[in-house]
Amino acid sequence: MQLQILLGVYAAVLGLIVGSYLNVLIFRLPLGISTVTPRSRCPRCGAPIRALDNIPVISFLALGGRCRHCGARISWRYPGVEAVTGLLFLACFLRFGISLQSPVAALFCALMLALAMIDYDHMILPDKLTFAGIALGILLQPFVPWARLWEGPWGAMAGGVLGAVLGSGLLLAVWGVWLLVRREEGMGLGDAKMLAAIGAFLGWKGVLVSLFFAALAGAVVGLALMAFRGTDLKSKLPFGTFLALGGLIALFAGEPIVQAYARLL
């Protein structure tokens, strides 16, 4: 019991640290800036952030949400991303226990969170993340039972490949039909690559669960924006953000959802 608690705390702390890096990645990657150098700086005064002022969540609270040098406000989003990452890493440990599935799940969560925030900010899904996600999802399949088609490493990797192909194929088909009918792109190709990455990690079942909840969430948000902000059907939404939500639901509850649906049939 004590070991479980200790490992849970370790997972959460590790998540906080990774979340701090994700903040850098989310901000810099779309701008083409290295995520390693230079050191993090205040966006207003340019002063380097000291190590003691860069402790996840704690430093934000200690500084009252302001830069030590110029007093500029720091967005709540930075500790928010750190806290969410910590909670997701803890959830991975609680869901998958002491197994290789836990770090693979944590990696998937970090990927989904980074893609969700970048798409929300810039309406883009960088190839560096989506292609890396596809490759890692397939290569890590022998260590997790989420997608395998038959026993053995090749059966596991084949499941990842099938998931990636199905994920990209479904959204590419939607993209193509919309282009033919409406003579315009209904979504970016980055969404297809992102769903392929989800499929590479979670297999074909994960693709279907992710796409269902992404479409549902997107429809709800879209209708709400139309009702309260006066947007129309041509207004763009960051679908990658909804795909990330669907991917997380599929990771933690995908199998029970699929089994429940199969029983209904």
N, C-alpha and C positions, 0 to 999 in steps of 0.2 A: 504493500500500500504506500509506504513512504517513497519507494522507488518510483511508483507511478506519479506521485505528486511532484517529485523532483524533476522527472522527465517532462511533465506537463509544464512546469515553470520554465524549464530550459527551452521547450518549444516556443512558448510565448515570447520569451526574451529574444530568442533568435529571430522570431517574426518581427519584433520591433526593430531590430538592427537591419534586417532585410528591407523593411518598410522605409527606413531612412534612405537606403540606397535607391529604392524605387522612386522616391520623390525626385532624386537627381535624374534618374533615367527618364521619368515622365516629362520633366522640364527640358532636358538637354537633347535627348535623342531626336525629336522632331526638328530641332534647330541645327542638327549636324555637329553638335559640340561633344567633345570627349566627356564621358561620364566618370573619368578617373581624375583628370586634371583640367583646369586648376581647382583649388579648394573651393568649397562652397562659400559664397559671399552674399552679403545683404544686397538685394536687387536695387535698393534706393541709394545707399551711400557707398557701396562697393567694398566695405570693410570685410576682411576674411572672418569667417565664423570660427571661433576658438573651439577646441575639442570639448571643453567643459560645457560649451553652449550648444553642443550638437548631440547631446544625449537624447535619444528618442523620447518624446512626450514630456519627460521630466524637465528638460531645459526650457521647453516652451512655457510650461507652467511656472517655473522659477523666474523667468524673465517677464512674466505677465503678458506673453504674446507680443513682445516688442523687441526690436533690435537693441542690443546693449549700447551701440555706438550712437545711432541717430534717433532712436526711439520710434522708428517706423513700425507700423503694425505688421505682424506676421500672420499670414492666413491660417485659419483653423484647419485648413485642408492638410497641411503638412503633418501635424500630430494625428489628424484623422486617418490618413493613409497608413501611418505607422501603427496606430491602434488596430485598425481593421486587419492589417497583415498579421499582427500578433495574435488576434483572435482567430484568424483563419488557420494559422500554423497550429494553434492549440486545438482547434476543431479537427484538424487532420490527425493529430495524435490521439484524440479521444475516439475518433471514428475508426482508425486503422491500427491503433496500438503500436506495440514494439515490433515493427516489421518494415521492410523496405518500401511498402506501400506509402508509409507516412511521409518520407522525404520526397517521393515522387509526387504525391498529392500536394505537398507544400510548394514544390516547384510549379506545378500546374496552377495553383492559386495565385502565386506571384505573377505568372505570365498573364492570367486573366485580368488581374487588377491593373497591371501596367497597360495592357491593351485597352481596357475600359476607359481609363483616365485619359490616355492619349487621344482616343477617338472622341471623347467628350470635349476635349480642348480644341482639337484641330481637324476633326472629321477625317482622320487618316489612320491606317493600321500599318505601321512600318514593316517592310519585308524582313528586316533584320530580326524582328520578333516572331512574325508568323512562320517564316521558313525555318527558323531555329526551333520553334515549337513543333513543327511537323517532324523534323529530323529527330529531335529528342524524344518525342512521343513514341515514335516507331522503335528507336534504339532501346528505350527503357521498358518495352513491353515484356521481355522475358522476366522482369522482376515484379510484375503486377499481373493479376488475373482478370483485368478489366475488359480486355478485347480479344483474347486468344480464341482462335477457331478450333484448334486441336492442341493436344499436349506437346510440350517441347518448345524450344526457343523460336523455331521457324513458324510454328503455329501461332505463337504470340505475336511475332512481328507481322505475320500475314494479316492478323486481326487489326493491327494498327494501320497497315496499308489500306485495307478495306475501308476502315473508318475514315481515313484521310480522303480516299477517292470518293466515297459517298458524300462526305461533307462538302467537298469542293464541287462535286457534280450537281448536287441539289441546288445550290445557290447559283452556280453557273447557268443551270437550266432556267431558273427564275429570271436571272439577268438577261438571258437571250430572248426569252418569250416577251418580257417587258420591252426590250429594245425593238423587237419586231412589231409589236402591237402599238406601242406609244411613240416609237421613234425617239426614245430618250432612255438614258440609263436610270434604272430604278434603284440601283445600289452600286456601291463601289466593288471592284474585284477584291479589295482587301478583306471584305466580309467573307468571301468564299475561301480565301486562304486561312482566315481565322477559324472558320468552321472545320476546315481540313485539319488544323492543328488540334482542335478539340477532338475530332475523330481519331487522330493518331494516338492520343492519350486514352480516350474512353471507348473507342470502338463504335460500331454502327448504332448500337443502342443509345450510347451517349449522344451521338449526333441527333437522333430523333427527339430525345428528351430535351436537349439543349435548344434545338430549333423551335420546338413547340412553345417552350416557356419564353424564349426570346421574342417570338412573334406575338405571343399573348401580352407580354410586358410592353412591347413596342406599340401594339394596338391601343392598350389602355392609356399609355402616355400620350400617344398621338391624338386620341379622342379628347383627352383632358385639355391638351393645348388648343385644340380646335374650339372647345367649349369656353375656355376661360381667357385665351389670348388671341383668339381670332385667326389662328393659322389655318391653312388649307391643306389639301391632299398633296400639294407639290412641295410642302415644307420638308426640309431634310431633317432626319433624326440620326444620331450616332448609333446605328444598329449594332456596331461592335460592342457597345456598352451593354446592350440587351443580350447579345450572345454570351458575354462574360457571365452575366447573371444566370443564364440558362446553363452554361457550362458548370458553374459552381453547384447548381441544383442537381445536375446530372451526376457530378462527382460524389456528393454526399447522400443523395437519395434516388439516384437513377434506377438502380436495380429493383428496389421495392416498388417504384412507380411502374416500371415495365411489367413486373410480376402481377401487380394489381390490375393493370390493363388487360393482361393476358387472361386473368381469371374472369374478367367481365365478358371476354369473347367466348 
